[in-house]
Amino acid sequence: MYQYRPTCLTLPAVAVALLLSSCDSTAPVAEVSFSKQIQPILTQHCLKCHDEKGEGTVASGLRLSGYETLLQGTKFGPVIKPGDSLSSTLIILVEGRANPSINMPHGNQTPLNSGQIQTLRQWIDQGARNN
Ligand code: HEC
C-alpha cells in the first residue's frame, strides 16, 4: 500500500533551493573599477571629513582622496584587507556592524545604500586593485 513519505518530496526541494542559492552567490560578477565606481562613492559620502584637513583625517589619519591613502589606512593601520571584505574595517563601519557611535559616515550623514556597500565589498573581494 502507498505510504506518504515526506522525505522523498522535501529532500529534492531542499537540494534545489541550496543549489539555487549557491549558484546565486558564485555567479560571476563584473569587475569593479576603483576610479569609476569606488572613488566617486568616497568623494560623495566621505571626503568632507576625510580630505586633507577634515575632522576624520585629523582624528584617524585616514585620507579618502585617492587609492594610495585609502590603502594606507589610519595611523593604526589598514582599513582594507584585499580579498577579504568581511573583515575589512571600512566595511564593518559602513555596514554598521561596529558600535553605532563609530559607524561611517559619522553622525547624521546619509548612510551608504546596500548597492554602494555591495560595490565596495566586490571591489575588495576582487583584490582591491587600483583599476
Ligand atoms: C561627518 C564626518 C565624517 C564622515 C562624513 C565620514 N567620516 Fe570616517 N571618521 C570620522 C571621524 C571623526 C573619525 C575618527 C574616529 C572616530 O571618531 O570614530 C573617522 C574615522 C574613520 C575610520 C577609521 C576608524 C578606525 O577604526 O580607526 C574609517 C575606516 C572611516 N572613518 C571611514 C569612513 C568612510 C568609508 C566614510 C564614507 C562612507 C566616512 N568615514 C565618512 C568622520 C567622518
Residues whose N, C-alpha, C, O or C-beta is under 5 A from the ligand:
A	BS01	HEC	H45 C46 C49 E55 G56 A59 S60 L62 T74 V79 T89 L90 I102 M104 P105 H106 G107 Q109
